[in-house]
Amino acid sequence: MAVLNVKSVPQRLYRKLQARAKRERRSVAQEVIRILERALTEPPRVSIMDLQGLGKEIWRPINSDQYIDAERRSWD
């Protein structure tokens, strides 16, 4: 396992880290690893195709041409 040394951590930040670790019942090192894991884990990619059809129930009763015309008139 690798070792990571961090120097010159601002005291205020370190106190917050200690408090957070205590709340979570972890050591400071364990809490740092947890924070790094969360920050560096990429969320799963979502395809834009998964968005197809979302919100259509909202627009169903609305005439899109009339809506767009009204919006454009409001810009003036």
N, C-alpha and C positions, 0 to 999 in steps of 0.2 A: 504494500500500500504506500502511496506517495505521502510525503510530508509537505505541508504548506505553512510557511511562517509569514505572518503579516506584521509589519512594523508600523509604528507611528499612527495607531488607531486613535482618533480623537476620544478623549475621556468620556464625553457625553454619549457618543455612539456606543462605546464599550459598555457603559452603564445600561443603555437601552437593550443591548444584546444580552447582557447578564439577566436583566429583568425578564426578557422574553424567554430565555432558556429556563429560568426558574418557573415561570408560569406553565411551561410545557413539560416540566420535570425532565429536562435534559441538561447535559453539560454545555458549556459555551461552545466547545468544539463540535458537539453533536448538532447544536442549533445552527452553527455556521454551515455545516455540511447540508443540513435540511434546506436552508435558505438558498444555497448554491444549486442544489438539485432542482428545486422549484424554478429558479430563475433560468436555468440552462436547459430544462426539458422543453422541447418544442411541442406545442399542442398539435394534435393531428390535423393534417391539411383537410380543408373542406372544399369540395368541388363546387364551382359556381352552378353546376347543373343541379345540385341539391337544393338550390334556391328556387328552382322553376315552380311556378304556381303559388308561391307564398304570397299571401295578401290579396289573392284574387277575390275572396269573399267581401273584402272592404270595397273594392272597385266595381263589383257586379252591378249595383243599382245606379252607378254614376255614368253619365254620358261623357266619355273621355274628351271628345271634341269640344263640348261646351265647357268642360272644366278647364281645359288648356286655354281656350279663348278668354275665359274669365280671369285666369291667372295672368295672362299677358296684359289684359286691360288694367289690372291692378298695379302693374309696374309703372304706369305713366303718372 
